[in-house]
Amino acid sequence: MNDQQLHDQKLIKMMEDHRKNGTPIVEADSKEKLEALLEKKSKNSKSKERSSGLGPIAQAMRDHPGLTSEEAIEMAEAFGF
């Protein structure tokens, strides 16, 4: 058995133990912290997308520095943009 399989077995056993005991797998405050971080990240990524003001070609070029405008236009036309 490899390390990943051992880890998976331990995780399954931990989850089963928590289910039998009726205890949460994740502490309530940890869950709240995670949800707050995910919400913050989601808001940040949405605001960046809206504020960029870039068209799909310019945005593709920004996201992929090696991409030329000609290549981006070709790809857009090939995919029906």
C-alpha positions in Angstrom: 0.0 0.0 0.0 1.4 3.4 -0.9 1.4 6.6 1.1 -1.7 8.0 -0.7 -3.7 4.9 0.1 -2.6 5.0 3.7 -3.6 8.6 4.0 -7.0 7.9 2.3 -7.7 5.0 4.8 -6.9 7.2 7.8 -9.1 10.0 6.4 -12.0 7.5 5.9 -11.6 6.1 9.4 -11.5 9.6 10.9 -14.7 10.5 9.0 -16.4 7.3 10.1 -15.4 8.0 13.8 -16.8 11.5 13.6 -20.1 10.3 12.1 -20.5 7.6 14.8 -19.7 10.0 17.6 -21.9 12.8 16.1 -19.0 15.2 16.1 -18.3 17.6 13.3 -15.3 16.8 11.1 -14.3 20.5 10.9 -14.5 22.8 13.9 -17.2 25.4 13.6 -14.8 28.4 13.8 -12.6 26.8 11.2 -15.5 26.4 8.9 -16.6 30.0 9.4 -13.0 31.2 8.7 -12.9 29.2 5.5 -16.2 30.4 4.3 -15.2 34.0 5.0 -11.9 33.6 3.1 -13.8 32.0 0.2 -16.3 34.8 0.1 -13.5 37.4 0.2 -11.7 35.7 -2.6 -14.8 35.5 -4.7 -15.6 39.2 -4.2 -12.0 40.1 -5.2 -11.9 38.0 -8.3 -15.3 39.3 -9.4 -14.3 43.0 -8.9 -11.1 42.4 -10.9 -13.0 40.9 -13.8 -15.5 43.8 -13.9 -12.9 46.5 -13.5 -10.5 45.3 -16.1 -12.6 46.6 -19.0 -10.6 44.5 -21.4 -12.2 42.7 -24.3 -11.8 39.0 -24.7 -8.8 39.3 -27.0 -6.9 41.7 -24.6 -7.9 39.7 -21.6 -6.6 36.4 -23.2 -3.3 38.2 -24.1 -3.0 39.5 -20.5 -3.7 36.0 -19.1 -1.2 34.3 -21.5 1.8 36.6 -22.0 3.2 34.6 -25.0 0.0 34.9 -27.0 0.1 37.4 -29.9 -3.0 39.4 -31.0 -3.0 37.5 -34.3 -3.1 34.1 -32.5 -5.8 35.3 -30.1 -7.9 36.6 -33.0 -7.4 33.3 -34.9 -8.5 31.3 -31.9 -11.5 33.5 -31.3 -12.6 33.1 -34.9 -12.1 29.3 -34.7 -14.3 29.1 -31.7 -17.0 31.4 -33.1 -16.4 34.6 -31.1 
